[in-house]
Amino acid sequence: MSLPFDTAAIPAERLPELLGIMPKAELHMHIEGSLEPELIFALAQRNGVTIPYASVEELRKAYAFTNLQSFLDIYYAGASVLLTEQDFYDMAWAYLQRAAADNVRRAEMFFDPQTHTERGVSMATVIGGLHRACVDAKTALGVDAALILCFLRHLSEESAFETLEQALPFRDQFIGVGLDSSEVGHPPEKFARVFARCRELGLHLVAHAGEEGPPAYVWSALDVLKVERIDHGVQSTKDPALMKRLAADRIPLTVCPLSNLKLCVFPQLSQHNLGQLLDAGLIATVNSDDPAYFGGYMNENFLQTFAATGLDAKQAWQLAANSFEGSFADVAAKKQWRDELAHCFASFR
């Protein structure tokens, strides 16, 4: 996709402003990971749930993670306050308001039903609340929101099949399936059969691969699960053949810079390989992953990453354009957003 104008005319000191106002899509965020401590405490009080933290401040201090698993432990504890359809609506609505403020035009939100059904919360409750928020966001916020159901990879494929069957009565309320949770030790091929079934059902397919796991997991997600998009994928740079494959097949990567920093995938944000992925011609995108836990929603990910790595206005345009290309929205919507993006950059100059 060629740049329709010269970004050199945009001064570096105005780049933060541009990053904030440019339209963009978010393709990798876990809605349960948007639960801010304040909302966790409010829902706990509303539902009479006891949580092992005395205050909002104490809970926020616990957000010091050393790896993916240490994050997941507190993530699942936070999700325990979600019991009613209104809880799921309130959680999604809080995120969607933030997305709108960050000029997110399209949000494809992951949700983890097994986290809730294992606690006795029905699939109807989970999807009902989330979907209602998506519908309201379209009219009230101008955000086109959709849901992607994720299977927890530390659980069995049998559990994933059970989850899929529970979700099928609500097939019209989610657009695809993904694979998340503990990556190392749970390769994509563990879920080959359930992904084949989802493909037969016409669902979009994505999977977390190559965050902490090796490039081999990315290959497996592509060749065994036959996914359309790789979530994370930053370990792909260790395999030149894989990089060529991702570029040639136009496979989007949903990169999450602040998440990668918080979970120690990169020691410093300045060492992040986002620029390397773009230089190799990959459809890399910027996303917030679990923004309440990792220190930033969409614009904060852009601002901190650009400040740390020296990425420029041309790369900002490319990342935003990539996000629309990599989305599962229809062709007409993608064109409208690309036109908005072009107008934003042209008028900003």
FENRA-V567884 format. One record per residue. RES is the residue in three letters. SS is DSSP state (H for helix, E for strand, C for the rest). PHI is phi as a letter, one per 20 degrees, with the letter a starting at -180 (NA if undefined). PSI is psi in whole degrees, -180 to 180 (999 if undefined). Layout:
# FENRA-V567884
[[RES:SS:PHI:PSI] [RES:SS:PHI:PSI]]
This chain:
# FENRA-V567884
[[MET:C:NA:116] [SER:C:e:148] [LEU:C:f:128] [PRO:C:e:2] [PHE:C:a:170] [ASP:C:e:114] [THR:H:f:-8] [ALA:H:f:-21] [ALA:H:f:-9] [ILE:C:e:114] [PRO:C:f:146] [ALA:H:g:-34] [GLU:H:f:-16] [ARG:H:e:-1] [LEU:H:g:-44] [PRO:H:g:-40] [GLU:H:f:-43] [LEU:H:f:-43] [LEU:H:g:-35] [GLY:H:f:-39] [ILE:H:e:-17] [MET:C:f:139] [PRO:C:f:148] [LYS:E:b:166] [ALA:E:d:145] [GLU:E:d:122] [LEU:E:d:-2] [HIS:E:b:88] [MET:E:b:136] [HIS:E:e:119] [ILE:H:f:-34] [GLU:H:f:-23] [GLY:H:e:4] [SER:H:d:4] [LEU:C:f:103] [GLU:C:f:151] [PRO:H:g:-38] [GLU:H:f:-42] [LEU:H:f:-36] [ILE:H:g:-47] [PHE:H:f:-39] [ALA:H:f:-43] [LEU:H:f:-37] [ALA:H:f:-42] [GLN:H:f:-43] [ARG:H:f:-35] [ASN:H:d:2] [GLY:C:m:34] [VAL:C:e:133] [THR:C:e:128] [ILE:C:d:150] [PRO:C:e:39] [TYR:C:c:140] [ALA:C:e:-23] [SER:C:b:167] [VAL:H:g:-42] [GLU:H:f:-43] [GLU:H:f:-40] [LEU:H:f:-44] [ARG:H:f:-35] [LYS:H:f:-24] [ALA:C:f:-9] [TYR:C:e:51] [ALA:C:d:100] [PHE:C:d:148] [THR:C:d:-20] [ASN:C:a:-177] [LEU:H:f:-43] [GLN:H:f:-39] [SER:H:f:-31] [PHE:H:f:-47] [LEU:H:g:-34] [ASP:H:g:-46] [ILE:H:f:-28] [TYR:H:f:-46] [TYR:H:f:-33] [ALA:H:f:-42] [GLY:H:f:-37] [ALA:H:f:-15] [SER:C:f:-16] [VAL:C:e:-9] [LEU:C:e:111] [LEU:C:c:-35] [THR:C:d:164] [GLU:H:g:-37] [GLN:H:f:-34] [ASP:H:g:-46] [PHE:H:f:-37] [TYR:H:f:-49] [ASP:H:f:-41] [MET:H:f:-49] [ALA:H:f:-39] [TRP:H:f:-39] [ALA:H:f:-43] [TYR:H:f:-46] [LEU:H:f:-33] [GLN:H:f:-41] [ARG:H:f:-40] [ALA:H:f:-44] [ALA:H:f:-41] [ALA:H:f:-27] [ASP:C:e:11] [ASN:C:m:37] [VAL:E:e:121] [ARG:E:e:-30] [ARG:E:c:129] [ALA:E:c:118] [GLU:E:d:104] [MET:E:e:128] [PHE:E:f:146] [PHE:E:c:150] [ASP:C:d:84] [PRO:H:f:-32] [GLN:H:f:-29] [THR:H:f:-28] [HIS:H:d:-42] [THR:H:f:-31] [GLU:C:f:-18] [ARG:C:e:5] [GLY:C:n:7] [VAL:C:e:131] [SER:C:f:155] [MET:H:f:-37] [ALA:H:f:-39] [THR:H:f:-46] [VAL:H:f:-58] [ILE:H:f:-35] [GLY:H:g:-47] [GLY:H:f:-43] [LEU:H:f:-45] [HIS:H:f:-39] [ARG:H:f:-39] [ALA:H:f:-39] [CYS:H:f:-43] [VAL:H:f:-46] [ASP:H:f:-33] [ALA:H:f:-34] [LYS:H:f:-46] [THR:H:e:-39] [ALA:H:e:-28] [LEU:C:d:-13] [GLY:C:m:22] [VAL:C:d:124] [ASP:E:e:104] [ALA:E:d:143] [ALA:E:b:161] [LEU:E:d:140] [ILE:E:c:120] [LEU:E:f:127] [CYS:E:d:138] [PHE:E:e:140] [LEU:E:e:117] [ARG:C:f:-15] [HIS:C:f:-10] [LEU:C:e:175] [SER:C:e:163] [GLU:H:f:-30] [GLU:H:f:-42] [SER:H:f:-37] [ALA:H:f:-42] [PHE:H:f:-42] [GLU:H:f:-42] [THR:H:f:-43] [LEU:H:g:-46] [GLU:H:f:-40] [GLN:H:f:-30] [ALA:H:e:-22] [LEU:H:g:-32] [PRO:H:f:-16] [PHE:H:d:26] [ARG:H:g:-32] [ASP:H:f:-2] [GLN:H:d:3] [PHE:C:b:151] [ILE:C:d:-14] [GLY:E:a:-178] [VAL:E:c:153] [GLY:E:c:-177] [LEU:E:c:120] [ASP:E:c:-167] [SER:C:n:-160] [SER:C:g:117] [GLU:C:e:-52] [VAL:C:f:129] [GLY:C:n:-4] [HIS:C:c:74] [PRO:C:f:156] [PRO:H:g:-36] [GLU:H:f:-17] [LYS:H:g:-23] [PHE:H:d:27] [ALA:H:g:-44] [ARG:H:f:-42] [VAL:H:f:-33] [PHE:H:f:-36] [ALA:H:f:-40] [ARG:H:f:-43] [CYS:H:f:-34] [ARG:H:f:-41] [GLU:H:f:-32] [LEU:C:e:-4] [GLY:C:n:18] [LEU:C:e:147] [HIS:E:f:148] [LEU:E:c:128] [VAL:E:c:164] [ALA:E:b:142] [HIS:E:f:130] [ALA:E:a:142] [GLY:C:m:32] [GLU:C:e:-70] [GLU:C:d:-24] [GLY:C:f:165] [PRO:C:f:169] [PRO:H:g:-28] [ALA:H:g:-32] [TYR:H:f:-33] [VAL:H:f:-45] [TRP:H:g:-46] [SER:H:f:-41] [ALA:H:f:-39] [LEU:H:f:-48] [ASP:H:e:-30] [VAL:C:e:-52] [LEU:C:e:-23] [LYS:C:l:47] [VAL:C:f:157] [GLU:C:e:-15] [ARG:E:b:144] [ILE:E:d:125] [ASP:E:e:123] [HIS:E:n:-102] [GLY:C:m:9] [VAL:H:f:-19] [GLN:H:f:-4] [SER:H:f:-26] [THR:H:f:-15] [LYS:H:f:-6] [ASP:C:c:98] [PRO:H:g:-37] [ALA:H:f:-37] [LEU:H:f:-42] [MET:H:g:-42] [LYS:H:f:-39] [ARG:H:f:-47] [LEU:H:f:-39] [ALA:H:f:-45] [ALA:H:f:-38] [ASP:C:e:2] [ARG:C:l:49] [ILE:C:e:116] [PRO:E:f:146] [LEU:E:d:126] [THR:E:e:90] [VAL:E:e:143] [CYS:C:c:86] [PRO:H:g:-49] [LEU:H:f:-32] [SER:H:f:-47] [ASN:H:g:-38] [LEU:H:f:-48] [LYS:H:f:-33] [LEU:C:e:12] [CYS:C:m:28] [VAL:C:f:-36] [PHE:C:c:134] [PRO:C:f:-36] [GLN:C:c:149] [LEU:H:f:-30] [SER:H:f:-18] [GLN:H:e:4] [HIS:C:f:146] [ASN:C:e:19] [LEU:H:g:-44] [GLY:H:f:-38] [GLN:H:f:-40] [LEU:H:f:-43] [LEU:H:f:-43] [ASP:H:f:-28] [ALA:C:e:1] [GLY:C:n:17] [LEU:C:e:153] [ILE:E:e:69] [ALA:E:e:146] [THR:E:c:163] [VAL:E:d:136] [ASN:C:b:168] [SER:C:d:-13] [ASP:E:m:-94] [ASP:C:c:78] [PRO:H:f:-31] [ALA:H:f:-28] [TYR:H:e:-25] [PHE:H:d:9] [GLY:C:n:21] [GLY:C:r:141] [TYR:C:e:-163] [MET:H:g:-56] [ASN:H:f:-34] [GLU:H:f:-37] [ASN:H:f:-45] [PHE:H:f:-50] [LEU:H:f:-51] [GLN:H:f:-39] [THR:H:f:-44] [PHE:H:f:-40] [ALA:H:f:-38] [ALA:H:e:-32] [THR:H:d:-14] [GLY:C:n:17] [LEU:C:f:153] [ASP:C:d:-174] [ALA:H:f:-37] [LYS:H:f:-41] [GLN:H:f:-29] [ALA:H:f:-47] [TRP:H:g:-44] [GLN:H:f:-42] [LEU:H:f:-42] [ALA:H:f:-44] [ALA:H:f:-41] [ASN:H:f:-38] [SER:H:f:-37] [PHE:H:f:-42] [GLU:H:f:-40] [GLY:C:f:-8] [SER:C:f:166] [PHE:C:e:20] [ALA:C:f:166] [ASP:C:f:166] [VAL:H:f:-41] [ALA:H:f:-42] [ALA:H:f:-42] [LYS:H:f:-42] [LYS:H:f:-43] [GLN:H:g:-44] [TRP:H:f:-37] [ARG:H:f:-38] [ASP:H:f:-41] [GLU:H:g:-42] [LEU:H:f:-45] [ALA:H:f:-42] [HIS:H:f:-39] [CYS:H:g:-47] [PHE:H:f:-42] [ALA:H:f:-44] [SER:H:f:-29] [PHE:H:f:-36] [ARG:C:f:999]]
